[in-house]
């Protein structure tokens, strides 16, 4: 069963609807005990980094998530803020992240020489950085819907899964570190491209 972690910071209905379209059933976990029956996890999220970590802690999810991901080695997919929470920390806040991936979350910077509209919002092309089961069904010329002001920078190039460019900044639009996967974009808002990612997560892990 695919378990979506509901810690109060995400549009979960859209994710469930997209999973249904690829033939997968899912359940919302509002209590950490519900993680015990999970076979795969999705960690969504929208909003600020520290608020996300605080909500996970207040809902009692951090220790059970660490057990599921680090000890039981369940496949887990982080979406948007959920991906950022998997890193060591963020320039947006002061709290440490889950630290499942050797990576950091940093801020887009707009300068007079290279002005950027922040947040980065809308459709953007991505390119695969390595082969992966998560990209098995990816259509040609993939593009996804983004909404974010911060981005993930992987320490190890081998963890980078998808790359994108905004202005002059190249960033990790997706990572894969063992059983830990993340996408900065919203697959549930990305039509057939997002459907391909969720289908591959359902079928390939």
N, C-alpha and C positions, 0 to 999 in steps of 0.2 A: 504493500500500500504506500502510495506517495503521500507524505505528510507535509502540509504547509504550516510553517510556524507562524501562529497568529499572536504577536506580542503587541498589537495595537498600532502598528505603523506600516500599513500597506493596503493596496486595493486588491484584496484577495479573490473577490468574485471573478474578476477578469482572468486571473490565472487559472482558476478552476474551470471556467468556461473553455479556455483554450486547451486545457488538458482533456476535457471531454471530447473536443473535436479530433484529437489524435487517439481517442479510444482508451483513455486512462482515467480511472477513478482516483479521487483524492479526498483527504479529510483535513479539516482545519484543527490544529492542535492549539487549544487555548490554555491547556495545563501541561506542565512538563511530563506528567505521567503518561500522556498520550504518545510520547516519543518511543515508548517501549515496543510498540507494535509496528513501528515504521520500518520500511525496507529501503526507502529513499526519502530525502528531505529537500524541501525548498525553503530558503530563507529570503523572503522578500523585504521590501522596506522603501519608504520615502521619508524625506525629512533630514534632520540634523544628526550627525554622527553621535555626539554625546547623548542625545535624547534616545537614540536607538539602543546604545549600550545600557543606558539606565533602564529602559523598558524591559530589555532582556533580563537584566538582573532583578528588577522588581517583580517580574512574572516567574522568577525561579528557573529560567531556561538555561543559564550559562553552564552549570555543571552537567546537566543531562545532555546538552548539545555536545560538550566536550567528550563525554563518554560515548555518545553515538558516533561522532565523527572521528575521534582519535583512537578510541579503543575498539569499537565495533566496525569501524571503517566503512560506515554507510556512505554511499554517494550523496553529495549535497550540492545543490545549485543555489548560489546567491544571486539575487537580482537587484540591480541599482544600489541602493544603500546597503542591501544585504551583502553584496559583493564587497563593498568598502568595509563593512564590519568584520569581515574575515581577515583583514590586514592587521598589521601591528598597531596602527593608529592613524589619525588624520590631523592635518593642519587645521581642520575645522574645529576641533575640540581638544580637550585635555585628557580624556579617559583613554586607557589602552583598549585596543581592539581584541578580537578573539585570538588573533595571532596564528591562524591555521596556515597562512601563506606568508613566506618572507617577502613582504611588499608593504608599501606605505601609500596612504591616500593624500594627495597634494592638490593645491588650488590652481585652477586656471588663472593666468595672469594676463591682464590687458595692459599694454603700454602704448604710448603715442606712436612708436615705431611699428607695433604690431597690435592694433586695437582688436579686441574681441568683445562680442556681446555675450555677457554672462548672466544667466546660465546658458550653456550649450543646449539648445532646444530644437528638436525637429529631427528629420531624417538625415542619416549620414551613412556613407559607404564604409564597409569594413573589409579587411583582407585577412585571410587565414595566415597565422604565423607558424603553424605546425600541423601535421595530421592529427586527427582526434576522432573518436567515436561520436563526439558531440557535433561534429560537422558532417556526419555521414550523409544527411539529407539536404545539406545546404545548397540552395539554388545558385546559379551563376550570378555574378554581380550583386552580391548580397548587400542589403542596406537595412538599417534598423532605426527605431525611434528612440531618441535620447532626451533626457531631461536631467542635467546635473551641472553643478558648479565646481565639483572636485572630481579627480580621476585617480585611478590606481596606477602606481609605478612598481612593477615587479623587480625584485632584486636580481633574480635569476632569469636570463632571457629564455631559458627552456620552459619556464612556467607560462610565458605569454602565449595565448591561444589565438586571439583576434586583435588586430591593430586598427586604429582609426586616426584620422587627422582632423583637428579643429584649428583653423588658422595655420600658424606655424608649429603647433604643438602636436606631436605624435603621442598617443597614449594607448594603454592596454584596455581595449574594449571587452576583452574576455581573458580569463586565465584558467589553467588546468594544472593543479598540483596534487598528483595522486588522485584521491577520491574527492578532492575539493575543487569545485568548478564555480566560476563566476561570470556574469555578464553585466556590463555597465548599462546597457540598453534595456528596454522593456520588451521582452519577447511577446508578452500578452497584448502589446499594442502594435506589433510589427507584422501583422498579416501573415502571409505564407512564409516569410523569412523567420519570423518568430516561431511559427508553428513547426518549422523544420528543427529548430533547436530543442523545443520541448519534446517532439517525437523522438529525437535521437537520445535525449536524456531518459525517456521512458523505455526505449528499446535497447539501448546500448550499454547500460550500466546495471 
